[in-house]
């Protein structure tokens, strides 16, 4: 398995509180991604990063921010959590060899409940 | 817009029966497509990519550009195949993003 660690694995918090999820990789991959997984929606991209300090929005970025200050860490922050952000969050990494797009590899997920 | 459609939310078969999980995509060029599998409460794992043309765990998938499909098939389903399956398409802009379908849950009954 690719070296991807997500923390925490589970979190319960209250509406209006800030939450930060961490993704740590040991593969030195350039690309990192945050997804949320919800029944009936599959995986939806929140934000992604294509290098240190280089990030961009995905399809469901409202209410989320990210930061990548070093290659190995990609942080997802919910500034003021809402119940609609209750979900399972997955981090993924990938690389390109210049010829083809390498598959994304996923972390174990963070189960976030916002009450 | 690039899109991946998995029309079945749930597919239930008996052990030993053939399985076909449907995936259709919308893209006008040469796509790069993947199948991912997620066993209960585990991480997503890469099952297949179309350019490798390999068979993993007895599953195969053929790209049909005419029908814009990349269906996943297995001739004889096993109970351990029960899982969530996602079809995914590499976004062909410069963003290196994967576009996922909504997933199909495969349930293999004994």
Interface residues (C-beta under 8 A of the other chain):
Chain A: X1 X31 X33 X35 X40 X41 X42 X43 X44 X45 X48 X50 X56 X58 X90 X92 X94 X96 X100 X101 X103 X104 X105 X106 X107 X108 X109
Chain B: X6 X9 X32 X34 X36 X42 X43 X44 X45 X46 X49 X51 X86 X90 X95 X96 X97 X98 X100 X101 X102 X103
